[in-house]
């Protein structure tokens, strides 16, 4: 079984985008134990079937990652990808200038911090320029969000990103086609692990919000773990059908 894990903010607020520091450190210790291989995102997606492994991703690039979590990854030699919103780097996650109900408004890493993270082996991926719902804006604006983000990251850090995360997991066929023009792979918020090859433009992920309880992630890859992932994925698909988007990515 393979899976891409999604983290956002490492803080103790208990919000839907947060994992507390103690749980995060516990995750890192378990991931570094060798029970499951931790691979770079592109390597995980490209691997043939049958490999038991995970990749680690962090959406939005919260500044609290630089207050210890990135050190923890580096010390354990765990690869990770941080998806950044280029026009909000060094600012906050108040997308469009608005706070989101139930979501803490927090500072984001600046370009200097992202550059230092990249020097330590962290992959910097793209998450659009301004974090819009891509299916709700004109397709020309979609291209600007996609290409503009990649261009800004390349200009600031010297490396053009090849991985992309759809904001909120909001996508449709036209958005996916355009994302494929600019990036080699793109991750969604579909809550699912996989055994077989996946579409590199629609890579599912597991939201670690559901694995904060002690022992929850450590059950990998038991039958109970697979069942819980499947049931959670079904529930999220139902909610997406009602609300019109996948999640909080």
C-alpha positions as CSV (number, residue, x, y, z in Angstrom):
1,X,0.0,0.0,0.0
2,X,1.2,3.5,-0.8
3,X,-0.1,6.8,0.4
4,X,0.7,10.5,0.4
5,X,0.2,12.1,3.8
6,X,-1.1,15.7,4.0
7,X,-0.1,18.0,6.8
8,X,-0.8,21.7,7.1
9,X,0.0,23.6,10.3
10,X,1.8,22.1,13.3
11,X,0.2,23.8,16.3
12,X,-1.8,23.0,19.3
13,X,-5.1,24.8,18.4
14,X,-7.0,21.6,17.5
15,X,-8.3,23.2,14.2
16,X,-9.1,21.1,11.1
17,X,-5.8,22.1,9.5
18,X,-3.7,21.5,12.6
19,X,-1.8,18.7,14.2
20,X,-0.4,19.2,17.7
21,X,3.4,19.1,18.1
22,X,3.4,16.0,20.3
23,X,1.4,14.0,17.7
24,X,3.6,15.3,14.9
25,X,6.8,14.2,16.7
26,X,5.2,10.8,17.3
27,X,4.5,10.5,13.6
28,X,8.1,11.4,12.7
29,X,9.5,8.9,15.2
30,X,7.3,6.2,13.7
31,X,8.1,7.2,10.1
32,X,11.8,7.1,10.8
33,X,11.6,3.7,12.5
34,X,11.7,1.9,9.1
35,X,8.3,0.2,9.5
36,X,7.3,1.9,6.2
37,X,9.5,3.5,3.7
38,X,9.3,7.3,3.3
39,X,10.0,8.4,-0.3
40,X,10.1,11.7,-2.2
41,X,6.7,12.5,-3.7
42,X,7.6,11.9,-7.3
43,X,9.4,8.7,-6.5
44,X,6.5,7.3,-4.6
45,X,4.1,8.1,-7.5
46,X,6.4,6.6,-10.1
47,X,7.1,3.4,-8.1
48,X,5.5,0.2,-9.4
49,X,2.7,-1.6,-7.5
50,X,3.4,-3.6,-4.4
51,X,5.7,-1.1,-2.6
52,X,4.8,-0.3,1.0
53,X,5.7,3.4,1.3
54,X,4.5,6.9,2.0
55,X,5.4,10.5,1.0
56,X,5.0,13.6,3.2
57,X,3.4,16.8,2.0
58,X,2.7,20.1,3.8
59,X,0.2,22.5,2.3
60,X,0.4,26.3,2.4
61,X,3.9,26.6,4.0
62,X,3.0,27.7,7.5
63,X,5.8,29.5,9.4
64,X,5.4,27.1,12.4
65,X,7.1,24.5,10.2
66,X,10.3,26.4,10.7
67,X,9.9,26.4,14.5
68,X,11.0,22.7,14.8
69,X,9.1,20.5,12.4
70,X,11.5,21.0,9.5
71,X,14.4,20.4,11.9
72,X,12.7,17.2,12.9
73,X,12.4,16.0,9.3
74,X,16.0,16.9,8.5
75,X,17.3,15.2,11.6
76,X,15.5,12.0,10.7
77,X,16.4,12.4,7.0
78,X,12.7,12.2,5.9
79,X,12.0,13.8,2.5
80,X,9.0,16.1,2.2
81,X,7.3,18.5,-0.1
82,X,5.9,21.9,1.0
83,X,3.3,23.4,-1.3
84,X,3.4,27.2,-1.2
85,X,1.0,30.0,-2.3
86,X,3.4,32.3,-4.1
87,X,1.5,35.6,-3.6
88,X,1.1,34.9,0.1
89,X,4.6,33.8,1.0
90,X,5.7,35.8,4.1
91,X,2.1,36.8,4.7
92,X,-0.8,34.8,6.1
93,X,-3.3,32.2,5.0
94,X,-6.1,34.7,4.9
95,X,-6.8,33.8,1.3
96,X,-8.3,36.7,-0.6
97,X,-7.8,38.9,2.5
98,X,-10.5,37.0,4.4
99,X,-10.3,34.8,7.5
100,X,-11.9,31.4,7.2
101,X,-14.5,30.3,9.8
102,X,-13.0,27.7,12.2
103,X,-9.5,28.0,10.6
104,X,-6.8,30.0,12.4
105,X,-5.1,32.8,10.5
106,X,-1.4,32.1,10.8
107,X,1.9,33.5,9.3
108,X,3.5,31.7,6.4
109,X,7.1,31.1,5.7
110,X,9.0,33.8,3.8
111,X,11.2,33.2,0.7
112,X,14.4,33.2,2.8
113,X,13.1,30.4,5.0
114,X,11.8,28.5,2.0
115,X,15.2,28.8,0.4
116,X,16.9,27.4,3.4
117,X,14.4,24.6,3.6
118,X,15.1,23.8,-0.1
119,X,18.9,23.7,0.7
120,X,18.2,21.1,3.3
121,X,16.4,18.9,0.7
122,X,12.8,20.0,1.1
123,X,11.0,20.1,-2.2
124,X,9.1,23.3,-2.8
125,X,5.9,22.7,-4.7
126,X,3.3,25.0,-6.1
127,X,-0.2,25.7,-4.7
128,X,-1.3,28.6,-7.0
129,X,-0.7,32.3,-6.6
130,X,-3.6,33.1,-4.4
131,X,-5.4,29.8,-3.3
132,X,-8.7,30.2,-5.3
133,X,-11.2,27.5,-6.1
134,X,-9.9,26.8,-9.6
135,X,-13.2,25.5,-11.0
136,X,-14.9,28.9,-10.1
137,X,-12.6,31.2,-12.1
138,X,-12.2,31.7,-15.9
139,X,-9.8,29.2,-17.5
140,X,-7.4,32.1,-18.4
141,X,-7.2,33.0,-14.7
142,X,-6.5,29.3,-13.9
143,X,-3.4,29.4,-16.2
144,X,-2.3,32.6,-14.5
145,X,-2.6,31.0,-11.1
146,X,-0.7,27.9,-12.2
147,X,2.0,29.3,-14.4
148,X,2.4,32.5,-12.3
149,X,3.0,30.4,-9.2
150,X,5.7,28.3,-10.8
151,X,7.4,31.3,-12.3
152,X,7.5,33.2,-9.0
153,X,9.0,30.2,-7.2
154,X,11.6,29.7,-9.9
155,X,12.5,33.4,-9.7
156,X,12.8,33.4,-6.0
157,X,14.4,30.1,-5.4
158,X,16.1,29.2,-8.7
159,X,14.2,26.0,-9.2
160,X,11.0,25.6,-11.1
161,X,8.5,23.4,-9.2
162,X,7.3,20.2,-10.8
163,X,4.6,19.2,-8.3
164,X,1.3,21.0,-7.7
165,X,-1.5,20.8,-5.1
166,X,-5.0,21.8,-6.0
167,X,-6.4,24.3,-3.5
168,X,-9.3,22.8,-1.5
169,X,-8.9,19.8,-3.9
170,X,-11.2,21.7,-6.2
171,X,-10.8,20.4,-9.7
172,X,-12.5,19.3,-12.9
173,X,-11.3,17.9,-16.2
174,X,-10.3,21.3,-17.7
175,X,-8.4,22.3,-14.6
176,X,-6.6,19.0,-14.6
177,X,-5.6,19.4,-18.2
178,X,-4.2,22.8,-17.6
179,X,-2.4,21.7,-14.5
180,X,-0.8,18.9,-16.6
181,X,0.7,21.5,-18.9
182,X,2.7,23.1,-16.1
183,X,3.5,20.3,-13.7
184,X,4.6,16.7,-13.8
185,X,2.3,15.6,-11.0
186,X,-0.6,17.1,-9.0
187,X,-2.1,16.1,-5.7
188,X,-5.7,16.2,-4.6
189,X,-7.5,16.1,-1.3
190,X,-9.2,12.8,-2.1
191,X,-8.7,10.7,1.0
192,X,-7.4,7.5,-0.4
193,X,-4.3,5.2,-0.3
194,X,-3.4,3.2,-3.4
195,X,-1.9,-0.1,-4.4
196,X,-2.1,0.4,-8.2
197,X,-0.6,3.1,-10.4
198,X,-2.4,6.4,-10.1
199,X,-3.0,9.3,-12.5
200,X,-0.1,11.6,-11.8
201,X,-2.4,14.6,-12.3
202,X,-4.9,13.3,-9.7
203,X,-2.8,11.8,-6.9
204,X,-4.9,11.1,-3.8
205,X,-3.7,11.8,-0.3
206,X,-4.5,11.0,3.4
207,X,-5.3,13.9,5.7
208,X,-3.4,13.4,8.9
209,X,-6.1,15.2,10.8
210,X,-7.7,11.8,11.1
211,X,-4.5,10.2,12.5
212,X,-3.8,12.5,15.4
213,X,-4.9,10.0,18.0
214,X,-2.0,7.9,19.4
215,X,-1.7,4.7,17.4
216,X,-4.0,5.7,14.5
217,X,-1.2,6.1,11.9
218,X,0.8,3.3,13.5
219,X,-1.9,0.8,12.5
220,X,-0.6,0.9,9.0
221,X,-1.1,-1.3,6.9
222,X,-3.6,-3.4,8.9
223,X,-7.0,-4.4,7.7
224,X,-8.5,-2.0,10.3
225,X,-6.4,0.9,8.9
226,X,-7.5,0.2,5.3
227,X,-11.1,0.0,6.4
228,X,-11.0,3.3,8.3
229,X,-9.4,5.0,5.3
230,X,-12.0,3.6,3.0
231,X,-14.9,4.7,5.2
232,X,-13.4,8.1,5.7
233,X,-12.9,8.5,2.0
234,X,-16.5,7.6,1.3
235,X,-17.7,10.1,3.9
236,X,-15.6,12.8,2.3
237,X,-16.8,12.0,-1.2
238,X,-20.4,12.3,0.0
239,X,-19.6,15.6,1.7
240,X,-17.9,16.8,-1.5
241,X,-20.9,16.0,-3.5
242,X,-23.1,18.1,-1.1
243,X,-20.7,21.0,-0.7
244,X,-19.0,21.0,-4.1
245,X,-15.3,20.6,-3.0
246,X,-13.1,18.0,-1.4
247,X,-11.5,19.7,1.6
248,X,-9.1,22.2,3.1
249,X,-6.0,21.8,1.1
